[in-house]
Amino acid sequence: VQFCLSRNPLPQYTLTEPAIFARETSCDCRAPHEKLTIAQARRGTPVDRPVRVYADGIFDLFHSGHARALMQAKNLFPNTYLIVGVCSDELTHKYKGFTVMTEHERYEALRHCRYVDEVLRDAPWTLTPEFLEKHKIDFVAHDDIPYSSAGSEDVYKHIKEAGMFVPTQRTEGISTSDIITRIVRDYDVYARRNLQRGYTAKELNVSYINEKKYRLQNQVDRMKEKVRTVEEKSKHFVYRVEEKSHDLIQKWEEKSREFIGNFLELFGPDGTWKQVFQERSGRMLSYALSPRESPSNSPPRELSPLRSPSPPSPPTRWHNARPSPPTSPKGASASISSMSEGDEDEK
């Protein structure tokens, strides 16, 4: 019993074993085998047994086209039991041609197809009434294209006339012949591929010269791949270098603009340094032009209104000595006023 917690329940059963092989004697169906029409089979009658449908073929290089044909055969009727007949190597090589897979490989490929209920080995090339009766076959499924072989224009002609033929649709774009054509067309590619994977020239039926040619081509391809890889890595490295150099140049430009701005702010026409220089120059010029003030703690000099004339000073050695200038504007004005007062007294 399977339990499922999801909203979408699992199928009621799961295929865990391949399809069975048909017995050599006869069918295991015990119910009375009445002849059915297609209309009856599509209505789901009879109810006591499934509708036995037979599909035959070579099935070499089993592919999706084969599987789709068997799916159609399986779903022809509500209750279908699908029997698949596979022709042997002997019959196939005689009437159709050489196969890629052996008959046992083809049998096993059909056994593991989900739509197949039973595999009949060494199936006949042409279906006889005795064969259909032996295996209790109700209908034969195949595509509707006339299949000319073994001296007949259509090997299914008598089945169609008996009303036992049910057509299926072919899948366009895929067939065994198409797959073989691809391999033959690209033979050199697949030969080189298998030589590279360890197969010998003898196993591939390749001559000595072709073997050396293929191996040389493989080496050339490997060198091309290495060169291509190096080129890709080089492009990636160059791209990274360009990206980093672009970032460095951008950062350098930002730093340069910042440095130039700071320089102009300091040393430009209206820069800070010029203002500081002008202030200091003006301060030094005013300091040089104006005399120093007398100390504030020195006592003021007072002159009496009736000053006696000072005695003559002794002769000095330096005749060119000049009287020292007054230390301050206040001192100069005081001396001038005293001199004027003395003149008035003399008068």
C-alpha positions in Angstrom: 0.0 0.0 0.0 1.4 3.4 -0.9 0.6 6.5 1.2 0.8 9.9 -0.4 0.6 13.1 1.6 0.5 15.4 -1.4 -2.7 16.6 -3.1 -1.9 14.7 -6.3 -2.2 11.0 -5.5 0.3 8.5 -7.0 -0.9 5.9 -9.6 -2.5 2.8 -8.1 0.4 0.6 -9.2 3.9 1.0 -10.4 5.7 -1.2 -12.9 8.6 -2.8 -11.1 9.3 -5.8 -13.5 9.8 -6.1 -17.2 7.2 -7.6 -19.5 6.9 -11.4 -19.7 7.9 -13.5 -22.7 5.2 -15.3 -24.6 5.0 -19.1 -24.2 5.7 -21.3 -27.1 2.5 -23.3 -26.8 -0.5 -21.0 -26.6 -2.2 -18.2 -24.8 -3.0 -18.4 -21.1 -6.4 -16.9 -21.7 -9.0 -19.3 -20.4 -12.1 -17.3 -21.3 -14.0 -18.1 -24.4 -12.4 -16.3 -27.3 -15.2 -14.7 -29.4 -14.5 -12.7 -32.5 -14.9 -9.0 -31.7 -15.6 -6.0 -33.9 -13.7 -2.7 -33.4 -17.0 -1.1 -32.2 -17.5 -3.7 -29.6 -13.9 -3.4 -28.3 -14.2 0.3 -28.0 -17.3 -0.1 -25.9 -15.3 -2.2 -23.5 -16.9 -5.5 -24.3 -16.5 -8.3 -23.4 -16.1 -7.6 -19.7 -14.6 -11.0 -18.8 -11.3 -10.5 -20.7 -9.1 -7.8 -22.2 -8.8 -7.1 -25.9 -5.7 -8.7 -27.2 -3.8 -6.5 -29.6 -0.7 -7.6 -31.5 2.0 -5.3 -32.9 5.1 -6.6 -34.6 8.3 -5.1 -35.9 12.2 -5.2 -35.9 12.6 -2.5 -33.3 16.3 -2.0 -34.0 17.9 0.9 -32.1 14.6 1.2 -30.1 13.6 4.9 -30.1 10.8 7.2 -29.3 9.0 6.5 -32.6 8.7 2.9 -31.6 7.5 3.8 -28.1 4.9 6.2 -29.4 3.5 3.5 -31.8 3.2 1.0 -28.9 1.6 3.7 -26.7 -1.1 4.2 -29.4 -1.6 0.4 -29.6 -2.0 0.1 -25.9 -4.6 2.9 -25.7 -6.7 1.7 -28.6 -9.4 0.2 -26.3 -10.4 0.7 -22.7 -8.9 -2.7 -21.6 -6.0 -3.7 -23.9 -3.5 -6.5 -23.5 -0.6 -5.6 -25.8 1.5 -8.4 -27.3 4.7 -7.3 -29.2 6.3 -9.6 -31.7 10.0 -9.2 -32.5 11.5 -10.8 -35.5 14.7 -12.8 -35.2 18.1 -11.8 -36.8 17.7 -14.6 -39.3 14.4 -13.4 -40.7 15.4 -9.7 -40.5 18.7 -10.1 -42.3 17.0 -12.2 -45.0 14.1 -9.8 -45.7 15.2 -6.4 -44.6 18.9 -6.1 -43.9 21.6 -6.1 -41.3 20.7 -4.8 -37.8 22.8 -2.9 -35.3 21.4 -4.7 -32.3 21.1 -8.4 -31.9 17.8 -10.1 -31.5 18.4 -10.6 -27.7 19.2 -6.9 -27.3 16.0 -6.1 -29.1 13.9 -8.5 -27.0 15.2 -6.9 -23.8 14.6 -3.4 -25.1 10.9 -4.3 -25.7 10.5 -6.0 -22.4 11.4 -2.7 -20.6 8.9 -0.6 -22.5 6.0 0.4 -20.1 3.3 -0.2 -22.7 4.2 -3.8 -23.4 2.5 -6.6 -21.6 4.1 -9.5 -23.4 7.0 -10.0 -25.8 6.8 -12.7 -28.5 10.3 -13.8 -29.6 11.1 -15.0 -33.2 7.9 -13.5 -34.5 6.8 -14.6 -38.1 7.3 -12.2 -41.0 3.8 -12.8 -42.3 0.9 -13.4 -40.0 -1.1 -16.6 -40.7 -4.6 -17.5 -39.4 -3.0 -20.3 -37.4 -0.7 -17.9 -35.6 -3.5 -15.5 -34.8 -5.7 -18.4 -33.4 -2.8 -19.8 -31.4 -2.2 -16.5 -29.5 -5.9 -15.5 -29.4 -5.2 -12.2 -31.2 -8.2 -9.9 -31.7 -6.6 -7.0 -33.6 -3.3 -6.1 -35.2 -1.9 -2.6 -34.8 0.5 -1.0 -37.3 0.8 2.1 -39.4 -1.4 2.2 -42.4 1.4 2.6 -45.0 1.5 -0.6 -47.2 4.5 -2.7 -46.2 5.8 -4.5 -49.2 8.1 -7.4 -48.4 8.6 -11.1 -49.0 7.1 -10.9 -52.5 3.9 -9.1 -51.3 2.8 -5.6 -51.9 1.4 -5.4 -48.4 2.0 -8.1 -45.8 -1.0 -6.8 -43.8 -3.4 -6.9 -46.7 -5.3 -10.0 -45.5 -5.5 -8.7 -42.0 -7.1 -5.5 -43.3 -9.6 -7.5 -45.3 -10.5 -9.5 -42.3 -11.4 -6.4 -40.3 -8.7 -7.0 -37.7 -6.3 -4.2 -38.6 -6.2 -1.0 -36.4 -3.9 1.8 -37.8 -1.4 3.8 -35.7 0.4 7.0 -36.7 4.1 7.2 -37.4 6.3 9.8 -35.7 7.9 12.1 -38.2 11.6 12.9 -37.9 12.7 9.8 -36.1 13.4 6.3 -37.4 16.0 3.6 -37.3 17.1 4.4 -40.8 17.4 8.1 -39.9 19.6 7.3 -36.9 21.9 5.1 -39.0 22.1 7.8 -41.7 23.3 10.3 -39.0 26.0 7.9 -37.9 27.2 7.2 -41.5 27.2 10.9 -42.3 29.4 11.8 -39.3 31.4 8.6 -39.4 34.7 10.3 -38.9 33.5 12.2 -35.8 32.2 9.0 -34.1 35.3 7.0 -35.1 37.5 9.6 -33.5 35.2 9.8 -30.5 35.5 6.1 -29.9 39.2 6.0 -30.4 39.6 8.7 -27.8 37.4 6.6 -25.4 39.7 3.6 -25.6 38.4 1.5 -28.5 41.0 0.0 -30.8 41.2 0.5 -34.5 40.5 -3.2 -35.0 37.3 -3.0 -33.0 36.2 0.0 -35.1 37.4 -1.6 -38.4 39.6 1.4 -39.1 42.7 1.1 -41.2 46.2 2.0 -39.8 46.4 5.2 -41.8 42.9 6.4 -40.8 43.7 5.6 -37.2 46.8 7.8 -37.3 44.8 10.5 -39.0 42.1 10.4 -36.4 44.5 10.4 -33.5 46.3 13.4 -35.1 43.0 15.2 -35.5 42.1 14.5 -31.9 45.4 16.0 -30.8 44.8 19.1 -32.9 41.3 19.4 -31.4 42.8 19.2 -27.9 45.3 21.9 -28.7 42.6 24.1 -30.2 40.6 23.6 -27.0 43.6 24.5 -24.8 44.2 27.6 -27.0 40.5 28.5 -26.7 40.7 28.1 -22.9 43.8 30.2 -22.7 42.1 32.9 -24.8 39.1 32.9 -22.6 41.2 33.2 -19.5 43.3 35.9 -21.1 40.2 37.9 -22.1 38.9 37.6 -18.5 42.3 38.7 -17.1 42.5 41.7 -19.4 38.9 42.6 -18.6 39.7 42.5 -14.9 42.9 44.6 -15.4 41.0 47.2 -17.5 38.3 47.3 -14.8 40.9 47.8 -12.0 42.9 50.4 -14.0 39.7 52.3 -14.7 38.9 52.3 -11.0 42.5 53.5 -10.2 42.3 56.2 -12.8 39.0 57.4 -11.5 40.3 57.5 -7.9 43.4 59.3 -9.1 41.3 61.9 -10.9 39.2 62.4 -7.8 42.3 62.8 -5.6 43.9 65.1 -8.2 40.8 67.4 -8.2 40.7 67.4 -4.5 44.4 68.3 -4.3 44.1 71.1 -6.9 41.0 72.5 -5.1 42.9 72.6 -1.8 45.9 74.2 -3.4 43.8 76.9 -5.1 42.0 77.5 -1.8 45.3 78.2 -0.1 47.4 79.8 -2.8 44.9 81.1 -5.3 44.1 84.8 -6.1 41.5 84.9 -3.3 43.2 82.1 -1.2 43.6 81.9 2.5 47.4 82.3 2.3 47.1 85.6 0.5 44.7 87.0 3.1 47.1 85.9 5.9 50.1 87.4 4.1 48.2 90.7 3.5 47.1 90.9 7.1 50.7 90.2 8.4 52.2 92.7 5.9 49.8 95.5 6.9 50.5 94.8 10.6 54.3 94.9 10.0 54.0 98.1 8.0 51.9 99.9 10.6 54.2 98.7 13.3 57.2 100.1 11.4 55.6 103.5 10.7 54.3 104.3 14.2 56.9 104.9 17.1 56.7 102.9 20.3 54.7 104.3 23.2 56.5 105.1 26.5 56.1 102.7 29.3 53.0 103.4 31.3 54.8 103.1 34.7 57.4 106.0 34.0 56.6 109.2 36.0 55.5 112.3 33.9 58.0 115.1 33.5 56.9 118.5 35.0 58.3 121.8 34.2 58.2 124.8 36.5 56.7 128.0 35.2 59.7 130.1 36.2 62.6 127.9 35.1 66.0 129.3 35.6 68.2 129.1 32.6 70.2 125.9 32.6 73.9 126.1 33.0 75.9 125.8 29.8 76.7 122.2 29.0 80.2 121.2 28.7 81.6 120.8 25.2 81.0 117.3 23.8 83.2 115.2 21.6 80.5 114.6 19.1 79.4 117.8 17.4 77.1 116.1 15.0 75.0 114.4 17.6 71.3 115.1 17.2 68.9 115.4 20.0 66.8 112.2 20.4 63.3 112.4 19.2 60.5 112.3 21.7 59.4 108.8 22.5 55.8 109.5 22.0 53.4 112.1 20.5 52.4 113.2 24.0 56.1 113.8 25.0 56.6 115.9 21.8 53.6 118.1 22.5 54.7 118.6 26.1 58.2 119.7 25.1 56.8 122.2 22.6 54.5 123.7 25.2 57.3 124.1 27.7 59.4 125.8 25.1 56.8 128.3 24.3 56.2 129.0 28.0 59.9 129.7 28.5 59.9 132.2 25.6 57.1 134.1 27.1 58.9 134.3 30.5 62.0 135.7 28.8 59.9 138.3 27.1 
